[in-house]
Structures are given as C-alpha cells and as structure tokens.
Amino acid sequence: MSDINSKISIASDNTVGSARQIKIPATYLRGGTSNGVFFKLSDLPIDAQSSGEYRDRLLLRVIGSPDAYGKQIDGMGSGSSSTSKVALISKSQQADHDVDYLFGQVAIEQPQIDWSGNCGNLSAAVGPFAIEAGLIDPARIPEQGVVAVKVWQTNIKKTLIIHVPIVHGQVQEIGDFQLDGVAFPAPEIQVEFIDPAEGQGAIFPTGNLRDCLSIPGLGDVEVTLINAGIATIFLDAHRLGYQGDEGQEVVNADLEMLAKLEMIRAYGALKMGLIEHLEQAKARQHTPKIAFVAPSKAYLTASGKQVESTEVDLLVRALSMRKLHHAMMGTAAVAIAAAACVPGTLVNQAAGGGQRSQVTFGHPSGTLTVGATIEGMIIEGQTQPVWQITKAVMSRSARILMQGWVRVPAP
C-alpha cells in the first residue's frame, strides 16, 4: 500500500455531527475453514500497537462485538466463532523467524477477546499475508516454487512453518485443492506445527493418558487431557448419549447438553492447571477446547456428502466458543493427531488402537488427515513414558478476500 493509504485518518473535527471514523489498513482473509481480519501491527493506532484495553476495545468494534443479537451486523464478524477473529502480524522479534503472529478470538455476545491460544486455520493465511504485506524479503520469492515462511506464534510461543506456493513471483491464488468445509478449491498450503506442546514438550499435563473428572450432577467422566496444538479435552461420545456423527443442528440446539459440555470443559481446565477457579473458565472461552470421539461409521456431512466408514479412522466433533464447530479447528486437529498416535488415549481407542503416525478423522463437514511425530521417553524414576510431539503437519488453503481499510469509531 502507498504511504498515503497506509496512514490512519482521524477527523480533526470532534463535534458529534461531523465526527468521522478511524480508517485503518486491513486485509480480510480466509484461512482453512476460518475467516479473520488481518492487520500489520504498525498500521494500528499507536495506542493499539501494544496490548491493553484500548486495543481490545478497538478490535471488538472492528468485528462488531459485543452483539446481544449474536449477528455482528455492525462489524466484520458474521456471528460464528469461525469468523470472529483478528490477527496482528509484524516483523519478527525472534531470531531466525520471519514474522510474529498474534491471534485474538473475539467473543460474539461478550466484550472479550481471548488471547490465550492460536488459530490453526488462520495460521495458513499468515504466510500469504506476510508476503503480500511486504514483510518477506523479495529476494526469497522465487519465480516458481514454494516459500517457507517461518512464523513465531506469539500467543503460545511456538514456531509454525507455512509453505506458500508461488507462481510468476506472486502468491498463487487459484488452485484445485479441495478442503472439506470450504465451498471452493484453492492452492494447497502445508502448515507445520513445530514442537506444538506447551512447556518442555510433554503433551499430557497430568502425566496420564486418561483422567477421571468428578462433576456434580454428571458423576465421573473419563477424559483424555492433552496440550498439543491447543489444550483439548477429549471424551467418549457415548458418555453423552451421542454416536459421534452429530451435526451443528443437533448439538447447538441442545442447550442442556451445551451446558453439560461447558461444565466438563471448566473442570477439565481446572485439572489441566489452566485456571485456578472454575469461575475463571467463563473468561477463557478459546481454551481449552472440548471434543467428543467415536469409532468410525458412515455418515452424511453438512453438505450432504456421504462419508463411508472405511474412509476415516474415527469420528470427532469439537466445540469452539460453546458451539459445535462446523468443521474442525486446525489446532484441535493437531491435538487429535497427537492423541490418536499414543496408545491408551480415548482418541487412540476410538481409532482402533495401536501405533500410528497419522490419522484421518471425520468431522461435520468431511474428513481431514493430519500427521504427527510422537515419541515416548522413559525418565528415571518413572514407570510410564513421557510422550512428546516434535511436529504435526496438515494441509490447508488460504485466500485473500479483501484488501483496503476498516472504518471504526475510536474507542
């Protein structure tokens, strides 16, 4: 963008009748099965270039939250967790990385932005955005080929490598890779999640492959708690009275079940050490995720496509921001792959057990295959191995939908 276009326009007349909005350069992208508003950090107003109330209030207004109607009509969101997202991109402050990527999951009906985790779907869009925004050295862009954009994911302090296809020296925008949950084909973008577990790499925060949560009114609920890609709580679909092939129209209409799942999520977050008190789960909606799994069976996707039982290893349904996701979150897919590759977890059991290096699972919109490199290490004095994930890989796609400016009243 030109210098004149990249400037923030603020009205000099402060009278209500003639006051104008702030004008901020922005790009609207689809990444995987999500949409988000992307900003170069340096394009934000000075007060919004660092974390705090001003930034949150500004970005909430951009997306159109809080909206008691749940539609975000007066903003860039569209009333779903998959489209209520922001991403802030800047030149990396980390050695040997290209850009820093900060993700915000914007609540729809509440004035909250959850900065506690990453969005794996939007991660695929970070590479194309970084190239288009001039954050990658032009000397690294081939005439034909692939650029590996090395990203520091600021929320979780982990490395992502986004492999962006290039045609005629530009980001490839047209392709034939079909991603379930997305209506149109696009170029395939491979996303690598490097050492995606928190802390020192142990992916089971309690040290157990299965844990039991004692929940008032529900009794004992067996779960697998994992921190890989994103903190996730897995449980057996049959424990909920489900078969694992349910769609949004079933789960999201069952308010009693949604309340039970939120209670399980809160108790799981407490068990994982992510919160200190159950009440804190209300303000931490983005993480952990909660998902239920079941053995493979034939089912119809949301688009009416038939998925045969032989096409998938298991079925998974995951919730995001208290609603069933229409497909699968990218970071949750990493957690699924990691748990499926460790014998003894509920996910591995649903997939048929045994050793594996990748998994194909069915979600409401279709199927997804994710590979994971897992190893178990025996530490002196312990009888159970400490499981670590060194890398997870999945294919997504991304596309720039709009470039220009967002206009928003000043906070």
Salt bridges, closest charged atoms under 4 A:
GLU53 OE2 - ARG57 NH1 3.83
ASP74 OD2 - ARG61 NH1 3.11
ASP96 OD2 - LYS150 NZ 2.75
ASP98 OD1 - ARG140 NH1 2.51
GLU143 OE2 - HIS168 ND1 3.96
ASP180 OD1 - LYS305 NZ 3.80
GLU192 OE2 - HIS163 NE2 2.51
GLU192 OE1 - LYS391 NZ 3.32
ASP195 OD2 - LYS158 NZ 3.22
GLU222 OE2 - ARG210 NH1 3.50
ASP236 OD1 - HIS238 ND1 3.08
ASP245 OD2 - LYS297 NZ 3.39
GLU256 OE2 - LYS260 NZ 3.73
GLU262 OE1 - ARG265 NE 2.98
GLU262 OE2 - ARG322 NH2 3.82
GLU279 OE1 - LYS282 NZ 3.04
ASP313 OD2 - ARG356 NH1 3.62
